[in-house]
């Protein structure tokens, strides 16, 4: 918040959020900057949640975030709920923070319905030119996107384009989004990761156990120390989770069986369900289909883990090694690529699997016709036009080698190809 510190040669001096003084001239400059961005020749106002006009000049002195979003895109809806919580907490504690919604909605009704859940301001839906200009100025390539502007610093390096990631990762702690504040948070995060153990990840002052089967069984977190543990962020309402769940269940059982056959009593693998279900009933129903452990529904550790590991979408599988340190946050992708062979998910194991895949690729056909697609598919790698992709057959992530249609971009994992002869495809 701003604090008056006196007058000097008739020029009012104020304190910014990082402690430096600003002048009346800078205040006018800030007001002018926001007006040039958010007003037009016919409009000097924004709309609040109730469609009431609010002067653009009211943003003076506030850290202002431009929220590029649309109701038709699910990740926007997910982030909007998170941003609402952060916004209301910051406003309730007196922080000078405002959000301005820049809509990409398809029509006015969609805009109004979406804006109704937003407690902040919005550029009117009808002002297409201002919305286009903002998208061009800040080079918006995807949504949701949160661009954060400092009130008294319009330098490029003071404007943050990764507000979505920062809110997911730090919540209200990211405010006021200055370079100094983010450096402080990054330092704290580095120190926290260095001190990380399974115990301080999964316990709190009220709980030192996980739920087993039946859920009334309390399994001490300490019993997992020394094991490779997968933290499975998921929910019953999530369709991609529903698709991934049978695969994870199968891989979990195969890894456990392989370890039994290996005969190493000191090595083990376990999964802990980190629920984002909407109610206790959904949690209990979903957890009942799982053979592994779970954090209790609604436990505060769930939100802490989500921010700590920067989980922006589910399903997500974070792998913790036997020493309690993070091995990878890409467990889902690695299971899709390598199945049970991905265990124990270490860099050394993945390097071995990548080399193995390179060797196997040498024996793959350079092209194939796939039963699920009408065009010829060509074998590509990251070095020959490929890269990270979503398999059009199994809807899961992929990277490295793929069969790709050069005509329309269709891509599938090599293991998902169900080859048919060229003649049958031509007849189709």
RANOR-V504133 format. One record per residue. N is the residue number from 0. PHI is phi in whole degrees, 0 to 359 (999 if undefined). Layout:
((N/PHI) (N/PHI))
This chain:
((0/999) (1/277) (2/233) (3/285) (4/240) (5/125) (6/240) (7/219) (8/53) (9/63) (10/246) (11/291) (12/251) (13/237) (14/256) (15/278) (16/295) (17/256) (18/98) (19/272) (20/277) (21/229) (22/252) (23/299) (24/298) (25/293) (26/298) (27/296) (28/297) (29/295) (30/301) (31/294) (32/296) (33/296) (34/295) (35/294) (36/276) (37/247) (38/255) (39/225) (40/295) (41/255) (42/213) (43/239) (44/225) (45/240) (46/252) (47/270) (48/301) (49/258) (50/68) (51/278) (52/284) (53/234) (54/298) (55/301) (56/297) (57/292) (58/281) (59/307) (60/82) (61/254) (62/292) (63/239) (64/251) (65/269) (66/255) (67/272) (68/199) (69/204) (70/288) (71/279) (72/251) (73/308) (74/301) (75/293) (76/299) (77/298) (78/288) (79/303) (80/300) (81/294) (82/295) (83/302) (84/299) (85/294) (86/302) (87/293) (88/292) (89/294) (90/294) (91/293) (92/267) (93/87) (94/288) (95/278) (96/223) (97/218) (98/239) (99/236) (100/281) (101/247) (102/278) (103/242) (104/291) (105/279) (106/204) (107/296) (108/298) (109/297) (110/301) (111/296) (112/294) (113/290) (114/295) (115/298) (116/266) (117/252) (118/276) (119/252) (120/266) (121/209) (122/289) (123/308) (124/301) (125/288) (126/273) (127/295) (128/296) (129/296) (130/296) (131/297) (132/297) (133/294) (134/298) (135/290) (136/300) (137/260) (138/52) (139/284) (140/253) (141/197) (142/235) (143/288) (144/221) (145/236) (146/261) (147/254) (148/251) (149/275) (150/293) (151/237) (152/213) (153/258) (154/292) (155/302) (156/284) (157/267) (158/267) (159/260) (160/258) (161/252) (162/299) (163/300) (164/298) (165/293) (166/294) (167/300) (168/278) (169/243) (170/61) (171/292) (172/295) (173/288) (174/295) (175/265) (176/66) (177/276) (178/301) (179/295) (180/295) (181/292) (182/297) (183/298) (184/294) (185/296) (186/295) (187/298) (188/296) (189/299) (190/294) (191/294) (192/294) (193/293) (194/270) (195/298) (196/223) (197/297) (198/295) (199/283) (200/284) (201/253) (202/244) (203/218) (204/293) (205/256) (206/209) (207/233) (208/223) (209/240) (210/273) (211/249) (212/232) (213/293) (214/302) (215/288) (216/285) (217/256) (218/258) (219/300) (220/300) (221/300) (222/288) (223/266) (224/300) (225/95) (226/259) (227/278) (228/235) (229/257) (230/268) (231/257) (232/276) (233/198) (234/201) (235/296) (236/285) (237/273) (238/295) (239/301) (240/295) (241/299) (242/285) (243/281) (244/305) (245/299) (246/293) (247/297) (248/300) (249/297) (250/293) (251/304) (252/294) (253/292) (254/296) (255/299) (256/294) (257/298) (258/291) (259/296) (260/293) (261/292) (262/78) (263/265) (264/292) (265/273) (266/252) (267/203) (268/230) (269/219) (270/239) (271/238) (272/284) (273/249) (274/277) (275/242) (276/295) (277/270) (278/204) (279/298) (280/297) (281/297) (282/300) (283/296) (284/295) (285/290) (286/298) (287/295) (288/269) (289/250) (290/270) (291/258) (292/262) (293/207) (294/285) (295/301) (296/300) (297/78) (298/298) (299/300) (300/297) (301/298) (302/295) (303/297) (304/293) (305/300) (306/287) (307/301) (308/263) (309/54) (310/281) (311/252) (312/199) (313/237) (314/286) (315/221) (316/236) (317/262) (318/258) (319/251) (320/281) (321/301) (322/274) (323/88) (324/261) (325/289) (326/270) (327/197) (328/259) (329/253) (330/302) (331/299) (332/298) (333/292) (334/293) (335/299) (336/282) (337/239) (338/53) (339/292) (340/291) (341/294) (342/300) (343/266) (344/71) (345/281) (346/300) (347/298) (348/293) (349/292) (350/297) (351/297) (352/293) (353/295) (354/295) (355/297) (356/295) (357/299) (358/293) (359/295) (360/295) (361/297) (362/260) (363/278) (364/300) (365/293) (366/210) (367/213) (368/255) (369/254) (370/301) (371/267) (372/211) (373/274) (374/264) (375/290) (376/252) (377/251) (378/286) (379/229) (380/232) (381/299) (382/273) (383/231) (384/102) (385/267) (386/156) (387/303) (388/206) (389/253) (390/296) (391/285) (392/262) (393/254) (394/64) (395/250) (396/292) (397/208) (398/202) (399/79) (400/282) (401/203) (402/261) (403/234) (404/273) (405/286) (406/275) (407/228) (408/84) (409/300) (410/224) (411/220) (412/299) (413/305) (414/289) (415/270) (416/291) (417/246) (418/289) (419/230) (420/283) (421/301) (422/298) (423/293) (424/289) (425/296) (426/296) (427/287))
